[in-house]
Amino acid sequence: MESSQISFLMEPYLLQEGELNELFVKIPGWEIKSKQIQKEFNFANFIEAFAFMTKVALICEKYNHHPNWENVYAKVIIKLNTHDLGGITNLDQTLASEINKIFDQ
């Protein structure tokens, strides 16, 4: 499936307060910080961290939605929001859920 098809199927919309409150259950480990969600992932070494980032990059391309992220040696911090809509959307939630699945593998 092409990125344009996924974008068509998943039109982003801002999450409302009730939906934001449910995020802690739906995407464990993520926290809300200034109109974005973020999570820190820790690994044994740089190679494991970079391998994780590579897998995440492929998922981001699939959704045509890209994170702000930081990598220092074995730590990766991922921050998600939808700049065009000015906050946290269903697309951010979906991507965070996919990222959690990659980390849990």
Buried (B, 14 or more C-beta within 10 A) or exposed (E): EEEEEBBEEBEBEBBEEEBBEEBEEEBEEBEBEEEBBBBEBEBEEEEBBBEBBEBBEEBBEBBEBEBEBEBEEBEBBBBBBBEEBEBBBBBBBBBBBBBBEBBEE
